[in-house]
Structure formats: structure tokens, C-alpha cells
Amino acid sequence: STEALQRSPGRGVSNLNQLQSDFVAEVVRARGPDLDLRLSDPELELARQLSRQDSSRPRMSRLKRKGPTMLYHQTDEESAKKILNSGRMFRGSRGALGGGIYFAGSPQETERKALHKGVVLKCEVLLGSVKQMRACDPSITFTKLQDEGFDSVCCTAFQSGPEYVVYNFDQVTPIGLHDSDALKPFPLP
């Protein structure tokens, strides 16, 4: 609950992301299936407090030093609208490389990777220090990567091309729709 989150300011950075994840899960659960991704004022304030506590200087330095990389994410039309309206992408709960936000290096590669299809989004992604992997590992988490000094994963175990994964929404800026003849994008909201 948010009360539990507010009462735990003394926790270390490695525990904050679990708190953030729990906070988002609680908001999603409370709002139900017709989720509006805009947070209320108290939720925004709590998210700001958690973000300030979690913004470690080494991590931010790594992310800024490398700068953004243009990557692509395919999803269904309804999810794409929510992402573009909110400007946020949230990590999934599980995957071949843990619960993260998954990207491909090209729009074409998203066709063979996406679980939900219909719209390809262009995103600026702050990869920071990238952990290179040749095999899947579903146990990867933000905290584990941070403890190892990494900010993202690039896995080459897929025939569909490299898979890029980040584990925190602050590493992703959705830019807009990728124009493609193969995919019919919806009109911008």
C-alpha cells in the first residue's frame, strides 16, 4: 500500500525499485481494467519522492554519458495510445530476460519479437552500461543489474536479432509512431 511506501524512507537504493514496482502494481490493481495511466496528485508526489531517492549519481552519469539510442517496440493499438498519451512505458512482470521493457533495433525486428502486435513505436532509450548476454535469463531485475553496475541488457540469443531490455521507465522516452506500409498506424490522439 502507499502508506507502507511512505513509512519506509530509510530503505536503501536497491530496495527502492521494488517499492516503485509495488507502488505501480498497487495503482494498477486499484484502478482496475480501465486503467487511466495519469496518476493522481498524491500518487505523483509519492512517485517524485521515490524517484529522487532512487536517482543515484553513478547510474544517472552512465545513462547521460552514452545518451539515447533509437529503438523500436511493437504493441497493440490501445496500449500504444496509452503509452503516447502518458509518455511512459512500464516494465512487464516477466520475460526471457526478466520483467522489463523490451526493444528491437529495427521496426522489422519487432514483427518477430512482439507479443502484442499492431503498432510500432519509436523510442529514445537510455541504455547506459549494457550487459551483453548470449543466453536468456528470466531472473534479471533492475536491482540485480544495478548491483553489477549495468543499466540494461542486450541479448543475442534470438534468431530475430538482438533484444534490448531496460528495467526502469525513466530510461524510455516514447517519440511517436514508426511509419510503415506493413503496419497501419492509428491517428495520433
N, C-alpha and C positions, 0 to 999 in steps of 0.2 A: 504494500500500500504506500501511498505518497507520504503518510505520517511516518512510516518506518524509514523512508528515504530521508526525510527531513531530520530525523533523530540520529542519523549516522554520519555526521560531518567528519569524524575522526578517522574514518577508514582510509586506507592507502589508495594510491592511484590504481593499482592492479585490481582492486575491488570495485572501483567506480564504474567501469564499463558494465559489470554485472548489474550494478544498481541502475544504470541507464537502461540496459536491456529490460530489466524487471519493470522499470517505470513505463517504458513504451508498451510492453506486454499488458500492463495493468490498464493503460489508457485504451488500447485496442479492445481488451476484454470488456471494459466498462461501456464503451461506445457501441459495441455490437457490430452486426454485419454491414450496416450502412455507415461505415466509418467516414467521418469527415476529418481529414488529416490536419486541419487547423486546430491548434491547441488553445485551450482557454488561457486567460491571463495568469492564473496561479500555476498552471502547468508550464507555461512559457518561462515564468520566473524560476521555477524549480529546475527546468532544463538548463537555463542560463547558469544557475548556481553549480550544477553538476558539470557543465562544460568548462566553466572557469577552473574548477578544482582538477579536472582531468587534463587540461591543456599543459602537458609537461613541455618544458623548453626543448629538450633534445628531440622529441617527436615533432614538434612544430618546425624546428630548424631543419630536420630531414625532409619533411614534406615540402617546405618552401624552397629549399636548395634545389631540388630536382624540378620543381614546377609541375604544371598539369600535363597530362597525356590524354589525347583524344581517343576514347574507346567507345564501344557500342554495346547496347543492352536491348534485347528484344523482349517485349511483354505484350499482354493483351491491351486492347484499346482503352478499356475502363481504367486499368492500372496506370497506363501511360498518362491519361488525363489527370489522375490524382497526383502523379509524380510531377508533372509540369505545373499544375496549379499550386502545389505546395513547395516546389523547388527542392524536395527531399526524397531520397531513396533510403529505405530501411533494409537491413540485412534480413535474410531468411533464417529460419531456425535450424536448418541442416543442409548438407550438400556434400559432394565428393571432396570438397576442401573445407568443410565445416560450414557453419551458418554465417554466410557473408553476402556481399553484393557482387554478382558475377558479371564479367565483361568479356567481350571478344575484341580482337584487334581490327576487325573489319565488319561492315554490315553483313556481308555474305556469310561470314563465320557464325553469326548469330542464328542463322537458319538451322544449323546442325546442333546448336547448343541449347536453345531456348526451351524451357518447359511450357511457357505461355507464349503464343505467337500472335502476330498481327501488326505490331508497330515497332520500328527500330528507333531508339533514342540515341542521340549523340550526347556524350557526357565528357566533361573535363574531370579527370580522375587524378588525385594526388597519390601516386604510388609510393613516394618516399623511398625507403630502403626495401628492396624487393627480395624476398626469399625465393630462390629458384628451386623448383621441385620437378622430379621425373616420375613421381608416383602420387596417387591420391592419398589423402589423409583426412578423414572426416572429423578428426578430433581437434583440428586447428580452431583457435579462438583469438580474439583481439588480444586478450591478456597474455596468452602464450607467445604470440608474435612479439608483443611489446617487451616481454621478458627476455626474448632472444635478440632484441634490437632491430626488429623488422616492422614494417608498416603494411605490407601487402604480400601477396603470393602470386607467382607466375608458374603455372604447371604445364609441362609439355607432354603429359601422359595421354592427351586426347588426339585422336585422328583428325578431329575437326579444327585443330590448331591450338595455340596456347590459350589457356584460360587465365584471366587476371581476376583476382579477388581482393576486395578491401573489406574491412570489418567494422567500419565506423562511418556514419552518414556524413560527417564533416569532411570526408575525403572526396565527395562526389558533388559535382555541380551539373545538373541536367541542363543542356544547352538548348535542345529542341529536337524536332523530328529529323530523321535522315530521309532525304527524298530518294525514293526508289520506285522503279517501274514495277518491280516484283511485289511490292507491298503497297497497299493503298492507305496512306496516312489519313487520319481524320482531320477535320479543320481545327485549327488552334482554338482553345477556349476563349 
